[in-house]
């Protein structure tokens, strides 16, 4: 068995929470609580719910983060994230599919390499901001299981 390596990329907290064309932010619809999508369209973000037709749009530059929260919201509309579950007595959450994959790579890796190009706070890497419990080896099996559960909900 070869030890899996985690090579830190340039993903930071702003970039990971920004929806892309094929990877929207998944949220709870504020009206019906079903799975809804936040997408970026030019300089606008749009929240839309396929279940009830709820729609909302606003300028993408207005963002608020609650990184320390148990469920820190989508950063644009302040709605709850769809990908949230309890894990090891903590809250495991992700904005989107690539965030889940990022966490999976990070947690499953035995060796973690820091990206030396990331220095400033503004660009502070996502890995450096992950909570301690996510980095604890004893939590690894539980966390990977929870990530699997969340992936099935994407
Ligand atoms: Zn809805």
Boltz pocket constraint, residues with backbone or C-beta under 6 A from the ligand:
constraints:
  - pocket:
      binder: B
      contacts: [[A, 29], [A, 30], [A, 31], [A, 32], [A, 33], [A, 34], [A, 36], [A, 49], [A, 50], [A, 51], [A, 52], [A, 53], [A, 54]]
      max_distance: 6.0
